Amino acid sequence: MHNTYLHVELSLLSFNERVLNMAMDPLTPLLERLKFLCIFSSNMDEFFEIRVSGLKAIANSAVSAEGVDGLTPHTALEKISERTHRLVDQQYQLLNDKIMPELMEHGIEFLPRSKWTDEQRKWLKSYFKREVLPILTPIRLDPTHPFPLTINKGLSIVVDLHDPDREDAHNIAIVPAPRALPRFVRLPEELCNNEYEYVYLSSIIHANIKKLFSSVEVLGCYQFRITRNSDLYVDLEEVEDLARTLEGELPSRLYGEAIRLEVSQNCPKRIVSFLQERFQISDDYLYKVNGPVNLNRLLALPDLVNRPHIKYRGFTPSVPDYLGPQNNVFEAINNGDILLYHPFESFAPVVELIRQAAADPDVLVIKQTLYRTGADSVLVELLCEAARAGKEVTVIVELLARFDEQNNIATAEKLQAAGAHVVYGMVGKKTHAKMLMIVRRERQKLKRYVHLGTGNYHQGNTRVYTDYGLLTCNKDITQDVHELFMQLTTQGPNPDLTLLHQSPHGISQMFIERVEREILNAEQGLPASIIAKVNGLSSQSIVDALYRASQAGVSVKLIVRGICTLRPGIEGFSDNIEVRSVVGRFLEHARVFYFENGDNESELYLSSADLMPRNLRNRIEQCTPILDASLKSVVKSDLDNYLKDTKNAWLLQADGQYIKVIAGADGPFEVQQVLLQEHAEID
């Protein structure tokens, strides 16, 4: 039935629209509204780089048939074009009509050239001569100087020239803006009326463009930006050295097929047509914008201005007393399983565990998976220290983590130089599982300790992503983690596991079996309910299982941040399913599965995997049960609170639209704020 599934890319676009709505919400602090505007811009970049480029490739192939959602790739692309143009128009209208005027009220202003004073103009002229001109490479086009390669998402200036001494009196030059230059510059305070006054780099170049083309008349100059296909293809069956191959392939991401053209709204049609022809961009992929084409570069602004009253209040994540640096983390884990929920609770205990392991003479082995770590990772430094101290350190580095490939190559080289064993995981499958295992000698025996998480070992992310982490020395769980690491290093088949479940295939099999059990319980009149919190749901087999559960009377509550192809609320088919999305201050990232299990003890799992085909079929993922009843109760309470949110929650309708949840008479209930108040110290 075509009408029972939503389209993947259109569903992802709906998530991006919810992010944009956070920027539109006047209750969001002003500088945070700007951040959400920039995050929307960054999300849309990736949407075009990966999703739209992939759809275009399918549409241009011989297999562009109708999908299970009833849409052909061509139809989907038409719908995407219509919606994205509308959203981008809203984005810039919000920037110009709301965000910028309100920033001015708080002493923060971006000055157009028409408002520069003589003193400011003089200072900017000097800045251009000193900081910009020496590294610019203006290229005037002619038969010997063809159109230069413009890098993916790079700011460029197209210059309209008039030279009566040439046959083509109207001709064009291209000025790529070097990536090393800041995209906006702060003017000296003594030259300003406001405390913070900035000028866009494109305006500085525009004001001084005649210095680059002094011998001809400059009719105008206009910023533009090209988004390119950034999906890397590496044939893993043919690659002998993945790191070397990736290093060779990464530059191609900068110059892939052009997918989208953004250009200044005031750019003449003749110039726009020239750019469209050059990049083979149709009107469907042309975006004329009233503002900076590289809007996401404004994301740096909130950290540059001292305006705490128009930002979210700061907070200090809590650290349990028994997990501080003065305590032995191994002893704490021996006293019982430990659950941490970031960013409300600190990631520091995980770092401290590795720090103590690196220095502990009784620790023999440390094994860890790394998907994203961030630059200058403390965890990587500690793993290097452990290797240099003689520990057997093995790190599974996922080189194919999208957009982190270069950083992960550098991480792998750093670890190898310190003496760690670096493995790149399973051939043909990304290693997305979040696992840390430490082997320690205690009382003449070897004992394992593990950390299993729903998020990456990236300290920056742990401040802005919501993720669970479990610390345990349970024998069955630690044995299962050992088996998974053995699989990753030996390239073996899926091992037999006692408590954990793994992808490929194992997590989806477990999930569907638990759904079928809930169906059986419902049919027998026993309590039956399912709650799943994930980033994405698009596995057709799992969607179909949840439809069967709904028809059997099972209560299904889904908290899905982004993609959801399931249609809830179809009478007699999916009317026992509720799908909500929570988009707030923190990026919801934890994956949790809860099954009521009739009259028996309920089951609750934490997973690194979303309920999407790529996670369930093509990645190494782990899913672990929470065994401790008190910890299970804590997570269930968290899920219940997410289901009560009336501040940042949206309900998915049967037609694919999302409706904002409206607060009742008691006022809005904001789950993230409640969790902050429960766990963290708010500034």
Buried (B, 14 or more C-beta within 10 A) or exposed (E): EEEBBBBBBBBBBBBBBBBBBBBBBEEBBBBBBBBBBBBBBBBBBBBBBBBBBBBBBBBEEEEBEEBBBBBBBBBBBEBBBEBBBEBBBBBBEBBEEBBBEBBBEBBBBBBEBEEBEEEBEEBBBEBBEEBBBEEBEBBBBEEEEEEBEBBBBBBBBBBBBEBEEEEEEEBBBBBBBEEEBEBBBBBEEEBBEBEBBBBBBBBBBBBBBEBBBEEBEBEBBBBBBBBBBBEBEBEEEEBEEBBEBBBEBEEBBBBBEBBBBBBBEEBEEEBBEBBBEBBEBEEBBBBBBBBBBBBBBBBEBBEEBEBEEBBBEEBEBBBEEBBBEEBEBBEBBEEEBBBBBBBBBBBBBBBBBBBBBBEBEEBBBBBBBBBBBBEEBBBBBBBBBBBBBEBBBBBBBBBBBBEBBEBBBEBBEBBBEBBBBBBBBBEEBBBBBBBBBBBBEEEEEEBBBBBBBBBBBBBBBBBEBBBBBBBBBBEBBBBBBBBBBEBBBEEEEBBEBEBBBBBBEBBBBBBBEBBBBBBBBBEEEBBBBBBBBBBBBBBEBBBBBBBBBBBBBBBBBBBBBBBBBBBBBBEEBBEBBBBBBBBBBBBBBBBBBBBBBBEEEBBBBBBBBBBBBBBBEBBBBBBBBBBBEEBBEBBBEBBEBBBEBBBBBBBBEBEBEBEBBEBEEEEBBBBBBBBBEBBBEEE
